[in-house]
Structure formats: structure tokens, C-alpha cells
Amino acid sequence: MFHGKHSGGGLDRAALRVGIDLTPLQRTQLGRFGEWLATEAVDAGGIGRAEGARLIDRHLADSIVFAAAWDEEPATILDVGSGVGLPGIPLAILYPEAAVTLLDRSRERCRLARRAVRVVGLKNVSVDQRDALRVAGTWEVVTFRASLKPVDALKSALPLLADRGCVVVGLSRSAEPGDTPPAPAGAAVDLLEIDEGVLDSPAWLLRMVRASPRDPDRDAS
């Protein structure tokens, strides 16, 4: 069972790592989401039962540190393969002025994500049941958390990324990743480490930034 009153330390460390001092409302919303994950989401198979004991570190705080990949508050965020809303819902809580889209191919996961949005009381989140290859539009931030292999995530995200936008891919926390995938033309790729002490182990994010204006012909290829 998730206990919100014991969650402050881990959530605060993650939030401070990305330069945010959580407000009382944000703490309440993260607590609501954690309770929902620990009960309804587990019962529905949205996350595994074994995850209940490590929701704070491995799901909520882990989602928050995605925001370490950018410097300025994004206006738009697309979370690809969002499942039950990770990392999209915690990021929507951090950035209430951002328009956040949770994208997933599964009807059931989208139903659960919509339910979570209602439970938490978020007004800045939409849920879209669609494949990433069939999405139209661009976003300032595109996130992937265990939904695609890194090289596939970067390739899929490029047509969805606004100029100077940022793609963030969550990587394994079991060992430091090896070589990073090559950067597509017009983009730069680097590896961002989240030091141990923020989470219960070191973590790594793969970041890609579009550095040049979009080329529609290249994106369509």
C-alpha cells in the first residue's frame, strides 16, 4: 500500500534535483496518484503487484527526474507508451501550465489513464489511443519510459519534435548504459546521469535535442 505521508523525502529529492520546490497541491496530487497506482492500477493489471512496495522511487520519483533533461518549463509534453500515466501524470503535476498528452495503443491502458487523470484532478492532460507513427503535431518534449528501445524511440520521436525540442528516454537502472545511439541529422544526443541518493540507485536518461529547423521531407522519409 502506498502511504503518502511517508513519501515526502523521495519525492522532494527528485523534485529538487530538477529545480522544483513542491507546493502543497502538488504533494496532494502526487499522493492521490500514488494511492491510485497502489490500489486500482494494481488491481487492473496496470502495474505489477510487486511494484506496490517501491512506487515512490521506481515510479513517482523516477518519473519526476525526467524533467532534469530540460532547462525551461515546456509548454507541451507528449508521453509515448504512457500506460497508466508514467511519467506523463507526474510531469503534468509538476508543470500545471503545460499541455500534456498521454499516448498509448491499448484501449484498456488509456481507460485507466483517463481514470487516473480524473482521480488526481488534472485539467492539463489529454489521453490519446493511437500509435506514435499515426500522430500528427509537434511537442516541445517527448518522453519514453520503457515503451521502446532507445534507438527506435529516437527515430519515432524525431517527426514529433518541435524545433529545439527535447526527447527523453528512460534507460535501465541496473547498470550504466554503453554507447549511445547515433544522433539523427539535425539533432544531438547525450546521456544524463541521475546520481545515487536522488533515487535508490543511479539512473540514466537518454536525451536528444533537435538543434536545427525541421525538414518536412526528411521527417517524412
C-alpha positions as CSV (number, residue, x, y, z in Angstrom):
1,M,0.0,0.0,0.0
2,F,1.2,3.5,-0.8
3,H,1.4,5.8,2.2
4,G,1.5,9.4,1.1
5,K,2.7,10.7,4.5
6,H,5.9,8.7,4.1
7,S,6.6,9.7,0.5
8,G,7.8,13.2,1.0
9,G,11.6,12.5,1.2
10,G,11.9,10.6,-2.1
11,L,9.6,13.0,-4.0
12,D,11.3,16.1,-2.6
13,R,14.7,14.8,-3.5
14,A,13.6,14.1,-7.1
15,A,11.8,17.5,-7.4
16,L,14.8,19.4,-6.0
17,R,17.0,17.6,-8.5
18,V,15.0,19.2,-11.3
19,G,14.8,22.6,-9.6
20,I,11.2,22.4,-8.3
21,D,10.0,23.0,-4.7
22,L,6.8,21.0,-4.5
23,T,3.7,23.0,-3.5
24,P,1.1,21.6,-1.1
25,L,-1.2,21.0,-4.1
26,Q,1.5,19.1,-6.0
27,R,2.1,16.9,-2.9
28,T,-1.6,16.2,-2.6
29,Q,-1.9,15.3,-6.3
30,L,1.2,13.0,-6.3
31,G,-0.3,11.3,-3.2
32,R,-3.6,10.8,-4.9
33,F,-1.8,9.3,-7.9
34,G,0.3,7.1,-5.7
35,E,-2.7,5.8,-3.9
36,W,-4.5,5.1,-7.2
37,L,-1.5,3.2,-8.6
38,A,-1.2,1.1,-5.4
39,T,-4.9,0.1,-5.5
40,E,-6.9,0.5,-8.7
41,A,-4.0,0.3,-11.1
42,V,-2.5,-2.8,-9.5
43,D,-5.9,-4.5,-9.3
44,A,-6.5,-3.8,-13.0
45,G,-3.0,-5.1,-14.0
46,G,-1.8,-1.6,-15.0
47,I,1.3,-2.2,-12.9
48,G,2.6,-5.4,-11.2
49,R,1.6,-6.3,-7.6
50,A,5.3,-6.4,-6.7
51,E,5.7,-2.7,-7.6
52,G,3.5,-1.6,-4.7
53,A,6.4,-1.6,-2.3
54,R,8.5,0.7,-4.4
55,L,6.0,3.0,-6.0
56,I,7.7,6.2,-4.7
57,D,11.2,5.5,-6.0
58,R,10.6,3.4,-9.1
59,H,7.6,5.1,-10.5
60,L,6.8,8.6,-9.0
61,A,10.3,9.9,-8.3
62,D,11.6,8.1,-11.3
63,S,9.1,10.0,-13.5
64,I,9.8,13.3,-11.9
65,V,13.6,13.2,-12.7
66,F,12.7,13.1,-16.4
67,A,12.4,16.9,-16.0
68,A,16.2,17.0,-15.4
69,A,16.6,16.8,-19.2
70,W,15.4,20.4,-19.9
71,D,16.1,23.8,-18.5
72,E,12.9,25.8,-19.3
73,E,9.4,24.8,-18.4
74,P,7.9,23.1,-21.5
75,A,4.5,24.3,-22.9
76,T,3.7,20.9,-24.4
77,I,4.7,17.3,-23.5
78,L,3.9,14.0,-25.3
79,D,4.3,10.8,-23.3
80,V,4.6,7.9,-25.7
81,G,3.6,4.5,-24.5
82,S,2.3,6.1,-21.3
83,G,0.5,3.1,-20.0
84,V,-1.2,4.2,-16.7
85,G,0.4,7.7,-16.9
86,L,4.1,7.3,-16.2
87,P,5.9,9.6,-16.5
88,G,3.2,11.8,-18.0
89,I,1.0,12.3,-15.0
90,P,3.8,13.3,-12.5
91,L,5.2,15.7,-15.1
92,A,1.7,17.2,-15.6
93,I,1.6,17.7,-11.8
94,L,5.0,19.4,-11.9
95,Y,4.0,21.7,-14.8
96,P,0.3,22.6,-14.5
97,E,0.6,25.2,-17.3
98,A,1.9,22.6,-19.8
99,A,-0.5,20.7,-22.1
100,V,0.4,17.1,-21.6
101,T,-0.7,14.3,-23.9
102,L,-0.6,10.6,-22.8
103,L,-0.3,8.4,-25.8
104,D,-0.8,4.6,-25.8
105,R,-2.1,2.0,-28.3
106,S,-4.0,0.0,-25.7
107,R,-7.7,0.8,-25.1
108,E,-7.6,-0.5,-21.5
109,R,-4.4,1.4,-20.6
110,C,-6.0,4.5,-22.0
111,R,-9.1,3.9,-20.0
112,L,-7.0,3.5,-16.8
113,A,-5.0,6.7,-17.6
114,R,-8.2,8.7,-18.1
115,R,-9.4,7.4,-14.7
116,A,-6.2,8.4,-13.1
117,V,-6.4,11.9,-14.6
118,R,-9.9,12.3,-13.0
119,V,-8.8,10.9,-9.7
120,V,-5.9,13.3,-9.5
121,G,-8.0,16.2,-10.7
122,L,-5.8,17.3,-13.6
123,K,-7.1,19.8,-16.2
124,N,-4.0,19.9,-18.4
125,V,-3.9,16.3,-19.6
126,S,-5.5,14.5,-22.6
127,V,-5.3,10.8,-23.4
128,D,-4.9,9.6,-27.0
129,Q,-5.3,6.0,-28.0
130,R,-3.0,5.8,-31.0
131,D,0.2,4.5,-32.4
132,A,3.1,7.1,-32.4
133,L,3.5,6.6,-36.1
134,R,-0.1,7.9,-36.6
135,V,0.2,11.0,-34.5
136,A,0.1,14.5,-36.1
137,G,1.6,17.5,-34.5
138,T,4.8,18.5,-32.7
139,W,5.7,18.9,-29.0
140,E,8.4,20.6,-27.1
141,V,9.1,17.5,-25.0
142,V,8.6,13.8,-26.0
143,T,9.1,11.2,-23.3
144,F,9.5,7.4,-23.4
145,R,9.6,5.2,-20.3
146,A,10.3,1.6,-21.2
147,S,8.0,1.7,-24.1
148,L,10.5,1.4,-27.0
149,K,14.2,0.5,-27.4
150,P,16.3,3.7,-27.3
151,V,17.2,3.7,-31.0
152,D,13.6,3.1,-32.0
153,A,12.4,5.8,-29.6
154,L,14.7,8.4,-31.1
155,K,13.6,7.6,-34.6
156,S,9.9,7.6,-33.7
157,A,10.2,10.9,-31.8
158,L,12.0,13.0,-34.4
159,P,8.9,13.8,-36.6
160,L,7.0,14.7,-33.4
161,L,9.6,17.1,-32.0
162,A,9.4,20.9,-32.3
163,D,12.4,23.0,-33.2
164,R,14.9,22.8,-30.3
165,G,12.6,20.3,-28.6
166,C,13.8,17.6,-26.3
167,V,13.3,13.8,-26.4
168,V,13.9,11.9,-23.1
169,V,14.2,8.1,-22.9
170,G,14.4,6.3,-19.6
171,L,17.1,3.7,-19.5
172,S,17.9,0.7,-17.3
173,R,18.9,1.4,-13.7
174,S,20.7,-1.9,-13.3
175,A,24.0,-0.8,-15.0
176,E,25.4,2.2,-16.8
177,P,24.4,2.1,-20.4
178,G,27.0,1.5,-23.1
179,D,27.4,3.5,-26.3
180,T,24.5,5.9,-27.0
181,P,22.7,5.6,-30.3
182,P,23.9,7.9,-33.1
183,A,22.1,11.2,-33.4
184,P,19.8,11.7,-36.4
185,A,20.7,14.6,-38.7
186,G,19.9,18.0,-37.1
187,A,19.9,16.6,-33.6
188,A,22.3,16.0,-30.7
189,V,22.2,13.0,-28.3
190,D,23.7,12.7,-24.9
191,L,23.5,10.7,-21.7
192,L,22.3,12.3,-18.4
193,E,23.0,10.6,-15.1
194,I,20.8,11.0,-12.0
195,D,23.2,10.4,-9.1
196,E,22.5,7.8,-6.4
197,G,20.9,9.5,-3.5
198,V,18.2,11.1,-5.6
199,L,16.7,7.7,-6.3
200,D,17.6,4.5,-4.6
201,S,20.2,3.8,-7.3
202,P,21.9,5.7,-10.1
203,A,19.7,6.2,-13.1
204,W,20.3,7.3,-16.7
205,L,18.3,9.3,-19.2
206,L,19.0,9.4,-22.9
207,R,18.4,12.9,-24.2
208,M,18.0,14.1,-27.8
209,V,17.7,17.8,-28.7
210,R,16.6,19.0,-32.1
211,A,19.2,21.6,-32.9
212,S,18.1,22.7,-36.4
213,P,14.9,23.7,-38.1
214,R,12.5,20.9,-39.1
215,D,12.8,19.5,-42.6
216,P,9.4,18.1,-43.7
217,D,10.9,16.0,-46.5
218,R,13.4,14.4,-44.1
219,D,10.8,13.7,-41.4
220,A,8.6,12.0,-44.0
221,S,11.3,9.7,-45.2
